[in-house]
Amino acid sequence: MSSDGTMKRIREASPGFKARIAGGFYMFSVLTAVFLELFLGGKLGNAANAIQMSGMVAVTLLCYSIFRAVNKSLSLLAASINLVGLVFEAVRLNPHGINIAIVFHGVFCILIGYLIFRAAFMPRFLGAVMTLAGLGWLTYLSPPLVVHLSPYNMACGLLSEASVFLWLLAMGVNAERWEQQAGAAGASIRT
């Protein structure tokens, strides 16, 4: 099958399916990175990072596709911010001890949290949970704050974010409400 055919099938997939795929990619990338780091002691650190980043690129693009029904511009901004953060992670830019990639990801989580809160197709409490994850990641703006709050800030970020993506994996989104919201927002459902 050609790549054009594959891309067309992905674009035409239901929002519920896309949500489950996003949850699956998130869980796969995080669990693979954690497994490789913990059990192989960083020997495959670059491989773990590449797997994690590839998975997060897919998650980011799927989140854009899902949440554009709420607000296309804000969803695009969130995706762009997260992709920029992934570029920072790839080049390992870390000026003044600030983990720029995690900070960008924190902003992404806050924006996605807002979009979830405004979405008619997901429970609102998940928006608050995702925003909490973003606030946990934003502590990385200040290295002394990170040291002071560690490991609670990381646990807050990981557990909050994982719970949202577990929801997406297990429950997906309400496709009927997604289509209604996409129609009301003027978003094209199949583009």
Secondary structure, DSSP 8 states (H G I E B T S, - for coil): --HHHHHHHHHHS-HHHHHHHHHHHHHHHHHHHHHHHHHHTTTTHHHHHHHHHHHHHHHHHHHHHHHTTT-HHHHHHHHHHHHHHHHHHHHT--GGG--HHHHHHHHHHHHHHHHHHH-SSS-THHHHHHHHHHHHHHGGG-HHHHHHHTTHHHHHHHHHHHHHHHHHHHH---HHHHHHHHHHHT--TT-
